[in-house]
Amino acid sequence: MQHKELKVKLKNSLLGLAIGLSAFSSQAAYVTYTGFDLGIGEGTPLATTPNSTGAETSFKNALIGVGTETFEGIATGTGGPLAVNFGAAGTATLSGGGGSVESVTPGFTNGFGRYSIPSASSSKFWEVAAGSSGDFSILFSETIAAFGFYGVDIGDFSGTLNLEIYNGASLLSSQLVSGTRVTGGSVLYFGIIASDVTEDFTEVRFRTTGGSGDVFAFDNFTIGNREQICRVNCGGEVPEPGSLALLGLGIAGLAAASRRRKAV
């Protein structure tokens, strides 16, 4: 009797585990990477950005190979729609917002807190006046699973930034990136990686509020597709297909053993 009860308990536990794993996978949330470095004023770029750079490093370490658009190869003053090139990772079209590619001398700001990242060696960035008329979107040439970027001088005049993640016409997620007034010249990094294929996306929309006349700078857009996500990064969040298969075999084996005992 005790042996039979143990088998039944083990069978129920395995069934519960399978159901739990399935539910966890279907409800998995995006993995986000954020870092923020407080500015020192509109006229001086930050010499180092340890927090935002650390977030970018963690984001990229979760991927195998990425493509990044730095805007360095695009003429100053170019507006949208803008072809964005991520190299082997694909292309995209940046549209809307009335923004344009702007340039400053490396090591300086434009006098209003905006500059390229890293400031000491690059000069160009994408700039928009915050507010509904400054909203813009990036439509990717193929479905992707990871997206990251730098934001500079965001929120010093109380403007806010939200990201909307779309797959086709379907809104998958809305992410608050920045919503607190900060010092001019501040730098943030924000990266997002889909936990499973149901969260893969084709478009990112930047939704902004203008505060009291905020203007935002963006730089170093990075993307990655599902094949570029490291298995070691995903292993702790969703079950590997092989693990689910083994679990299914174990449950099937218990059921078969139970049927044989009843036949005897």
Contacts in CASP RR format, 6 or more apart in sequence:
PFRMAT RR
TARGET T0000
AUTHOR 0000-0000-0000
METHOD contacts of the structure
MODEL  1
MQHKELKVKLKNSLLGLAIGLSAFSSQAAYVTYTGFDLGIGEGTPLATTP
NSTGAETSFKNALIGVGTETFEGIATGTGGPLAVNFGAAGTATLSGGGGS
VESVTPGFTNGFGRYSIPSASSSKFWEVAAGSSGDFSILFSETIAAFGFY
GVDIGDFSGTLNLEIYNGASLLSSQLVSGTRVTGGSVLYFGIIASDVTED
FTEVRFRTTGGSGDVFAFDNFTIGNREQICRVNCGGEVPEPGSLALLGLG
IAGLAAASRRRKAV
4 261 0 8 1.000
7 254 0 8 1.000
7 257 0 8 1.000
7 258 0 8 1.000
10 254 0 8 1.000
11 251 0 8 1.000
11 254 0 8 1.000
11 255 0 8 1.000
11 258 0 8 1.000
14 247 0 8 1.000
14 250 0 8 1.000
14 251 0 8 1.000
14 254 0 8 1.000
15 251 0 8 1.000
17 247 0 8 1.000
18 244 0 8 1.000
18 247 0 8 1.000
18 248 0 8 1.000
18 251 0 8 1.000
21 239 0 8 1.000
21 244 0 8 1.000
21 247 0 8 1.000
24 238 0 8 1.000
24 239 0 8 1.000
25 196 0 8 1.000
25 238 0 8 1.000
25 239 0 8 1.000
26 196 0 8 1.000
26 198 0 8 1.000
28 195 0 8 1.000
28 196 0 8 1.000
28 199 0 8 1.000
28 237 0 8 1.000
28 238 0 8 1.000
29 195 0 8 1.000
30 165 0 8 1.000
30 173 0 8 1.000
30 175 0 8 1.000
30 192 0 8 1.000
30 193 0 8 1.000
30 194 0 8 1.000
30 195 0 8 1.000
30 199 0 8 1.000
31 62 0 8 1.000
31 192 0 8 1.000
31 193 0 8 1.000
31 194 0 8 1.000
31 195 0 8 1.000
31 233 0 8 1.000
31 237 0 8 1.000
32 175 0 8 1.000
32 190 0 8 1.000
32 191 0 8 1.000
32 192 0 8 1.000
32 193 0 8 1.000
33 55 0 8 1.000
33 56 0 8 1.000
33 58 0 8 1.000
33 59 0 8 1.000
33 62 0 8 1.000
33 148 0 8 1.000
33 189 0 8 1.000
33 190 0 8 1.000
33 191 0 8 1.000
33 192 0 8 1.000
33 193 0 8 1.000
34 55 0 8 1.000
34 177 0 8 1.000
34 188 0 8 1.000
34 189 0 8 1.000
34 190 0 8 1.000
34 191 0 8 1.000
35 51 0 8 1.000
35 52 0 8 1.000
35 54 0 8 1.000
35 55 0 8 1.000
35 188 0 8 1.000
35 189 0 8 1.000
35 190 0 8 1.000
36 51 0 8 1.000
36 52 0 8 1.000
36 182 0 8 1.000
36 186 0 8 1.000
36 187 0 8 1.000
36 188 0 8 1.000
36 189 0 8 1.000
37 46 0 8 1.000
37 48 0 8 1.000
37 49 0 8 1.000
37 50 0 8 1.000
37 51 0 8 1.000
37 52 0 8 1.000
37 186 0 8 1.000
37 187 0 8 1.000
37 188 0 8 1.000
38 182 0 8 1.000
38 183 0 8 1.000
38 186 0 8 1.000
39 46 0 8 1.000
39 182 0 8 1.000
39 183 0 8 1.000
39 184 0 8 1.000
39 185 0 8 1.000
39 186 0 8 1.000
39 187 0 8 1.000
40 46 0 8 1.000
40 183 0 8 1.000
40 185 0 8 1.000
41 113 0 8 1.000
41 183 0 8 1.000
41 184 0 8 1.000
41 185 0 8 1.000
42 109 0 8 1.000
42 111 0 8 1.000
42 112 0 8 1.000
42 113 0 8 1.000
42 153 0 8 1.000
42 156 0 8 1.000
42 184 0 8 1.000
42 185 0 8 1.000
43 108 0 8 1.000
43 109 0 8 1.000
43 111 0 8 1.000
43 112 0 8 1.000
43 113 0 8 1.000
43 185 0 8 1.000
44 109 0 8 1.000
44 185 0 8 1.000
45 107 0 8 1.000
45 108 0 8 1.000
45 109 0 8 1.000
45 113 0 8 1.000
45 115 0 8 1.000
45 119 0 8 1.000
45 185 0 8 1.000
46 119 0 8 1.000
46 185 0 8 1.000
46 186 0 8 1.000
46 187 0 8 1.000
47 119 0 8 1.000
47 120 0 8 1.000
49 117 0 8 1.000
49 118 0 8 1.000
49 187 0 8 1.000
49 189 0 8 1.000
51 189 0 8 1.000
52 150 0 8 1.000
52 187 0 8 1.000
52 188 0 8 1.000
52 189 0 8 1.000
53 189 0 8 1.000
54 189 0 8 1.000
55 189 0 8 1.000
55 190 0 8 1.000
55 191 0 8 1.000
56 148 0 8 1.000
56 150 0 8 1.000
56 189 0 8 1.000
56 191 0 8 1.000
56 220 0 8 1.000
56 222 0 8 1.000
59 146 0 8 1.000
59 148 0 8 1.000
59 189 0 8 1.000
59 191 0 8 1.000
59 193 0 8 1.000
59 222 0 8 1.000
60 66 0 8 1.000
60 222 0 8 1.000
61 230 0 8 1.000
62 146 0 8 1.000
62 193 0 8 1.000
62 229 0 8 1.000
62 230 0 8 1.000
62 233 0 8 1.000
63 146 0 8 1.000
63 193 0 8 1.000
63 224 0 8 1.000
63 228 0 8 1.000
63 229 0 8 1.000
63 230 0 8 1.000
63 233 0 8 1.000
64 228 0 8 1.000
64 229 0 8 1.000
64 230 0 8 1.000
65 89 0 8 1.000
65 224 0 8 1.000
65 228 0 8 1.000
66 86 0 8 1.000
66 89 0 8 1.000
66 146 0 8 1.000
66 222 0 8 1.000
66 223 0 8 1.000
66 224 0 8 1.000
66 228 0 8 1.000
67 86 0 8 1.000
67 87 0 8 1.000
67 88 0 8 1.000
67 89 0 8 1.000
67 90 0 8 1.000
67 222 0 8 1.000
67 223 0 8 1.000
67 224 0 8 1.000
68 86 0 8 1.000
68 220 0 8 1.000
68 221 0 8 1.000
68 222 0 8 1.000
69 84 0 8 1.000
69 85 0 8 1.000
69 86 0 8 1.000
69 220 0 8 1.000
69 221 0 8 1.000
69 222 0 8 1.000
70 122 0 8 1.000
70 124 0 8 1.000
70 219 0 8 1.000
70 220 0 8 1.000
71 101 0 8 1.000
71 116 0 8 1.000
71 124 0 8 1.000
71 125 0 8 1.000
71 126 0 8 1.000
71 219 0 8 1.000
72 122 0 8 1.000
72 123 0 8 1.000
72 124 0 8 1.000
73 124 0 8 1.000
74 82 0 8 1.000
74 101 0 8 1.000
74 124 0 8 1.000
75 101 0 8 1.000
76 101 0 8 1.000
76 102 0 8 1.000
76 103 0 8 1.000
76 124 0 8 1.000
77 100 0 8 1.000
77 101 0 8 1.000
77 102 0 8 1.000
78 100 0 8 1.000
78 101 0 8 1.000
79 98 0 8 1.000
79 99 0 8 1.000
79 100 0 8 1.000
79 101 0 8 1.000
80 94 0 8 1.000
80 95 0 8 1.000
80 96 0 8 1.000
80 97 0 8 1.000
80 98 0 8 1.000
80 99 0 8 1.000
80 100 0 8 1.000
81 93 0 8 1.000
81 94 0 8 1.000
81 95 0 8 1.000
81 96 0 8 1.000
82 93 0 8 1.000
82 94 0 8 1.000
82 95 0 8 1.000
82 101 0 8 1.000
82 126 0 8 1.000
83 91 0 8 1.000
83 92 0 8 1.000
83 93 0 8 1.000
83 94 0 8 1.000
84 91 0 8 1.000
84 92 0 8 1.000
84 93 0 8 1.000
84 94 0 8 1.000
84 138 0 8 1.000
84 221 0 8 1.000
85 91 0 8 1.000
86 92 0 8 1.000
86 221 0 8 1.000
86 222 0 8 1.000
86 223 0 8 1.000
86 224 0 8 1.000
89 144 0 8 1.000
89 223 0 8 1.000
89 224 0 8 1.000
89 225 0 8 1.000
89 228 0 8 1.000
90 140 0 8 1.000
90 141 0 8 1.000
90 142 0 8 1.000
90 223 0 8 1.000
91 140 0 8 1.000
91 141 0 8 1.000
92 138 0 8 1.000
92 139 0 8 1.000
92 140 0 8 1.000
92 141 0 8 1.000
92 223 0 8 1.000
93 138 0 8 1.000
93 139 0 8 1.000
94 126 0 8 1.000
94 136 0 8 1.000
94 137 0 8 1.000
94 138 0 8 1.000
95 136 0 8 1.000
95 137 0 8 1.000
95 139 0 8 1.000
96 134 0 8 1.000
96 135 0 8 1.000
96 136 0 8 1.000
96 137 0 8 1.000
97 128 0 8 1.000
97 133 0 8 1.000
97 134 0 8 1.000
97 135 0 8 1.000
97 136 0 8 1.000
98 128 0 8 1.000
98 129 0 8 1.000
98 133 0 8 1.000
98 134 0 8 1.000
98 136 0 8 1.000
99 126 0 8 1.000
99 127 0 8 1.000
99 128 0 8 1.000
99 129 0 8 1.000
99 134 0 8 1.000
99 136 0 8 1.000
100 126 0 8 1.000
100 127 0 8 1.000
101 124 0 8 1.000
101 125 0 8 1.000
101 126 0 8 1.000
101 127 0 8 1.000
102 110 0 8 1.000
102 114 0 8 1.000
102 124 0 8 1.000
102 125 0 8 1.000
102 126 0 8 1.000
102 127 0 8 1.000
102 217 0 8 1.000
103 116 0 8 1.000
103 123 0 8 1.000
103 124 0 8 1.000
103 125 0 8 1.000
104 110 0 8 1.000
104 114 0 8 1.000
104 115 0 8 1.000
104 116 0 8 1.000
104 123 0 8 1.000
105 123 0 8 1.000
106 116 0 8 1.000
106 119 0 8 1.000
106 120 0 8 1.000
106 121 0 8 1.000
106 122 0 8 1.000
106 123 0 8 1.000
107 115 0 8 1.000
107 119 0 8 1.000
107 120 0 8 1.000
108 115 0 8 1.000
108 119 0 8 1.000
109 115 0 8 1.000
109 185 0 8 1.000
112 153 0 8 1.000
112 215 0 8 1.000
113 152 0 8 1.000
113 153 0 8 1.000
113 156 0 8 1.000
113 184 0 8 1.000
113 185 0 8 1.000
113 217 0 8 1.000
114 125 0 8 1.000
114 127 0 8 1.000
114 152 0 8 1.000
114 153 0 8 1.000
114 185 0 8 1.000
114 215 0 8 1.000
114 216 0 8 1.000
114 217 0 8 1.000
115 125 0 8 1.000
115 152 0 8 1.000
115 185 0 8 1.000
115 217 0 8 1.000
116 122 0 8 1.000
116 123 0 8 1.000
116 124 0 8 1.000
116 125 0 8 1.000
116 219 0 8 1.000
117 125 0 8 1.000
117 150 0 8 1.000
117 151 0 8 1.000
117 152 0 8 1.000
117 187 0 8 1.000
117 219 0 8 1.000
117 220 0 8 1.000
122 219 0 8 1.000
124 219 0 8 1.000
125 152 0 8 1.000
125 217 0 8 1.000
125 218 0 8 1.000
125 219 0 8 1.000
126 217 0 8 1.000
126 218 0 8 1.000
126 219 0 8 1.000
127 215 0 8 1.000
127 216 0 8 1.000
127 217 0 8 1.000
127 218 0 8 1.000
128 134 0 8 1.000
128 136 0 8 1.000
128 206 0 8 1.000
128 208 0 8 1.000
128 215 0 8 1.000
128 216 0 8 1.000
128 218 0 8 1.000
129 210 0 8 1.000
129 213 0 8 1.000
129 214 0 8 1.000
129 215 0 8 1.000
130 155 0 8 1.000
130 159 0 8 1.000
130 160 0 8 1.000
130 161 0 8 1.000
130 208 0 8 1.000
130 209 0 8 1.000
130 210 0 8 1.000
130 211 0 8 1.000
130 213 0 8 1.000
130 214 0 8 1.000
130 215 0 8 1.000
130 216 0 8 1.000
131 159 0 8 1.000
131 208 0 8 1.000
131 209 0 8 1.000
131 210 0 8 1.000
131 211 0 8 1.000
131 214 0 8 1.000
132 208 0 8 1.000
132 209 0 8 1.000
134 208 0 8 1.000
135 205 0 8 1.000
135 206 0 8 1.000
135 207 0 8 1.000
135 208 0 8 1.000
136 205 0 8 1.000
136 206 0 8 1.000
137 203 0 8 1.000
137 204 0 8 1.000
137 205 0 8 1.000
137 206 0 8 1.000
138 147 0 8 1.000
138 203 0 8 1.000
138 204 0 8 1.000
138 205 0 8 1.000
138 206 0 8 1.000
138 221 0 8 1.000
139 202 0 8 1.000
139 203 0 8 1.000
140 201 0 8 1.000
140 202 0 8 1.000
140 203 0 8 1.000
140 223 0 8 1.000
142 202 0 8 1.000
142 225 0 8 1.000
143 167 0 8 1.000
143 200 0 8 1.000
143 201 0 8 1.000
143 202 0 8 1.000
143 225 0 8 1.000
143 226 0 8 1.000
144 200 0 8 1.000
144 201 0 8 1.000
144 202 0 8 1.000
144 223 0 8 1.000
144 224 0 8 1.000
144 225 0 8 1.000
144 226 0 8 1.000
145 193 0 8 1.000
145 194 0 8 1.000
145 197 0 8 1.000
145 199 0 8 1.000
145 200 0 8 1.000
145 201 0 8 1.000
145 224 0 8 1.000
145 225 0 8 1.000
145 226 0 8 1.000
145 228 0 8 1.000
145 229 0 8 1.000
146 191 0 8 1.000
146 192 0 8 1.000
146 193 0 8 1.000
146 194 0 8 1.000
146 222 0 8 1.000
146 223 0 8 1.000
146 224 0 8 1.000
146 225 0 8 1.000
146 228 0 8 1.000
146 229 0 8 1.000
147 191 0 8 1.000
147 192 0 8 1.000
147 201 0 8 1.000
147 204 0 8 1.000
147 221 0 8 1.000
147 222 0 8 1.000
147 223 0 8 1.000
147 224 0 8 1.000
148 189 0 8 1.000
148 190 0 8 1.000
148 191 0 8 1.000
148 192 0 8 1.000
148 221 0 8 1.000
148 222 0 8 1.000
148 223 0 8 1.000
149 189 0 8 1.000
149 190 0 8 1.000
149 191 0 8 1.000
149 218 0 8 1.000
149 219 0 8 1.000
149 220 0 8 1.000
149 221 0 8 1.000
149 222 0 8 1.000
150 187 0 8 1.000
150 188 0 8 1.000
150 189 0 8 1.000
150 218 0 8 1.000
150 219 0 8 1.000
150 220 0 8 1.000
151 187 0 8 1.000
151 188 0 8 1.000
151 189 0 8 1.000
151 190 0 8 1.000
151 216 0 8 1.000
151 217 0 8 1.000
151 218 0 8 1.000
151 219 0 8 1.000
152 185 0 8 1.000
152 186 0 8 1.000
152 187 0 8 1.000
152 188 0 8 1.000
152 216 0 8 1.000
152 217 0 8 1.000
152 218 0 8 1.000
152 219 0 8 1.000
153 184 0 8 1.000
153 185 0 8 1.000
153 186 0 8 1.000
153 215 0 8 1.000
153 216 0 8 1.000
153 217 0 8 1.000
154 161 0 8 1.000
154 177 0 8 1.000
154 178 0 8 1.000
154 182 0 8 1.000
154 186 0 8 1.000
154 188 0 8 1.000
154 214 0 8 1.000
154 216 0 8 1.000
154 217 0 8 1.000
155 161 0 8 1.000
155 178 0 8 1.000
155 179 0 8 1.000
155 180 0 8 1.000
155 181 0 8 1.000
155 182 0 8 1.000
155 186 0 8 1.000
155 211 0 8 1.000
155 214 0 8 1.000
155 216 0 8 1.000
156 181 0 8 1.000
156 182 0 8 1.000
156 183 0 8 1.000
156 184 0 8 1.000
156 185 0 8 1.000
156 186 0 8 1.000
156 214 0 8 1.000
157 181 0 8 1.000
157 210 0 8 1.000
157 211 0 8 1.000
157 212 0 8 1.000
157 213 0 8 1.000
157 214 0 8 1.000
157 215 0 8 1.000
158 181 0 8 1.000
158 210 0 8 1.000
158 211 0 8 1.000
158 212 0 8 1.000
158 214 0 8 1.000
159 178 0 8 1.000
159 179 0 8 1.000
159 181 0 8 1.000
159 208 0 8 1.000
159 209 0 8 1.000
159 210 0 8 1.000
159 211 0 8 1.000
159 213 0 8 1.000
159 214 0 8 1.000
160 176 0 8 1.000
160 178 0 8 1.000
160 179 0 8 1.000
160 208 0 8 1.000
160 209 0 8 1.000
160 210 0 8 1.000
160 211 0 8 1.000
161 176 0 8 1.000
161 177 0 8 1.000
161 178 0 8 1.000
161 179 0 8 1.000
161 206 0 8 1.000
161 207 0 8 1.000
161 208 0 8 1.000
161 216 0 8 1.000
162 174 0 8 1.000
162 175 0 8 1.000
162 176 0 8 1.000
162 177 0 8 1.000
162 206 0 8 1.000
162 207 0 8 1.000
162 208 0 8 1.000
163 174 0 8 1.000
163 175 0 8 1.000
163 177 0 8 1.000
163 190 0 8 1.000
163 192 0 8 1.000
163 204 0 8 1.000
163 205 0 8 1.000
163 206 0 8 1.000
163 207 0 8 1.000
164 171 0 8 1.000
164 173 0 8 1.000
164 174 0 8 1.000
164 175 0 8 1.000
164 204 0 8 1.000
164 205 0 8 1.000
164 207 0 8 1.000
165 171 0 8 1.000
165 172 0 8 1.000
165 173 0 8 1.000
165 174 0 8 1.000
165 175 0 8 1.000
165 192 0 8 1.000
165 199 0 8 1.000
165 201 0 8 1.000
165 203 0 8 1.000
165 204 0 8 1.000
166 172 0 8 1.000
166 201 0 8 1.000
166 202 0 8 1.000
166 203 0 8 1.000
166 204 0 8 1.000
166 205 0 8 1.000
167 200 0 8 1.000
167 201 0 8 1.000
167 202 0 8 1.000
167 203 0 8 1.000
168 202 0 8 1.000
168 203 0 8 1.000
172 199 0 8 1.000
172 201 0 8 1.000
173 199 0 8 1.000
174 207 0 8 1.000
175 190 0 8 1.000
175 192 0 8 1.000
177 188 0 8 1.000
177 190 0 8 1.000
178 188 0 8 1.000
193 229 0 8 1.000
193 233 0 8 1.000
194 200 0 8 1.000
194 201 0 8 1.000
194 226 0 8 1.000
194 229 0 8 1.000
195 234 0 8 1.000
195 237 0 8 1.000
195 238 0 8 1.000
196 238 0 8 1.000
197 226 0 8 1.000
200 226 0 8 1.000
206 218 0 8 1.000
208 214 0 8 1.000
208 216 0 8 1.000
231 240 0 8 1.000
239 247 0 8 1.000
END
